[in-house]
C-alpha cells in the first residue's frame, strides 16, 4: 500500500509541475488531477499495468508512468 501512496504523491507533484527530478515536457502545462484519477494512475503505475480510458485526462502521464490505451467510447454503443 505504501508504494501506491508514494506513487500517488509523485504523480500529483508531476502533474502540477512540481517534481524536481522530472519536469513536465515542453509545451505541457501543470494541471490538478482529481483524487480518484490519482488513485487510478498510482495503482496502474505500481502494478505495471496499461491504463485503458475513453478520455484525455491521463494523456500527460502516458509513457512516463504507464502505457495508455485511449479507447473510442462510440465503438461500445
C-alpha positions as CSV (number, residue, x, y, z in Angstrom):
1,X,0.0,0.0,0.0
2,X,2.9,2.4,0.8
3,X,4.1,2.1,-2.8
4,X,0.7,3.2,-4.1
5,X,0.7,6.2,-1.7
6,X,4.2,7.2,-2.8
7,X,3.2,6.9,-6.4
8,X,0.0,9.0,-5.7
9,X,2.2,11.8,-4.3
10,X,4.7,11.6,-7.1
11,X,2.2,11.7,-9.9
12,X,0.3,14.5,-8.2
13,X,3.6,16.5,-8.0
14,X,4.5,15.7,-11.6
15,X,1.0,16.7,-12.8
16,X,1.4,20.1,-11.1
17,X,4.9,20.6,-12.5
18,X,6.4,20.4,-9.0
19,X,8.5,17.2,-9.4
20,X,12.1,18.4,-9.4
21,X,13.5,15.1,-10.7
22,X,11.2,15.0,-13.7
23,X,9.8,18.3,-15.0
24,X,6.9,18.4,-17.4
25,X,7.8,18.2,-21.1
26,X,8.0,21.4,-23.0
27,X,4.5,22.5,-24.1
28,X,2.7,20.7,-21.3
29,X,1.1,22.9,-18.6
30,X,0.6,22.0,-15.0
31,X,-2.8,20.6,-14.0
32,X,-4.7,19.4,-11.0
33,X,-6.0,15.9,-11.2
34,X,-9.0,14.6,-9.3
35,X,-8.3,12.3,-6.3
36,X,-9.9,9.3,-7.9
37,X,-7.9,9.8,-11.1
38,X,-4.7,10.0,-9.0
39,X,-5.5,6.7,-7.3
40,X,-6.2,5.1,-10.6
41,X,-2.9,6.4,-12.1
42,X,-0.9,5.4,-9.0
43,X,-2.4,1.9,-8.9
44,X,-1.7,1.4,-12.6
45,X,1.8,2.6,-12.2
46,X,2.6,0.4,-9.2
47,X,1.1,-2.7,-10.8
48,X,2.8,-2.2,-14.1
49,X,-0.5,-2.2,-16.0
50,X,-1.8,-0.3,-19.0
51,X,-4.4,2.3,-18.3
52,X,-7.5,2.0,-20.5
53,X,-9.6,5.2,-20.8
54,X,-12.0,7.0,-23.0
55,X,-10.8,10.5,-22.3
56,X,-7.6,12.5,-22.3
57,X,-7.3,13.0,-18.5
58,X,-4.3,10.7,-18.2
59,X,-2.6,11.6,-21.5
60,X,0.1,13.7,-19.8
61,X,1.2,10.6,-17.8
62,X,1.4,8.3,-20.8
63,X,4.8,6.6,-21.3
64,X,6.1,8.5,-18.2
65,X,4.3,6.3,-15.7
66,X,2.4,3.7,-17.7
67,X,1.3,2.8,-21.2
68,X,-2.1,4.4,-22.1
69,X,-4.7,2.9,-24.4
70,X,-7.2,5.5,-25.5
71,X,-10.5,3.8,-26.4
72,X,-13.2,5.2,-28.6
73,X,-16.3,5.2,-26.4
74,X,-18.6,5.2,-29.5
75,X,-17.4,1.8,-30.5
76,X,-19.2,0.3,-27.4
77,X,-22.6,1.8,-28.1
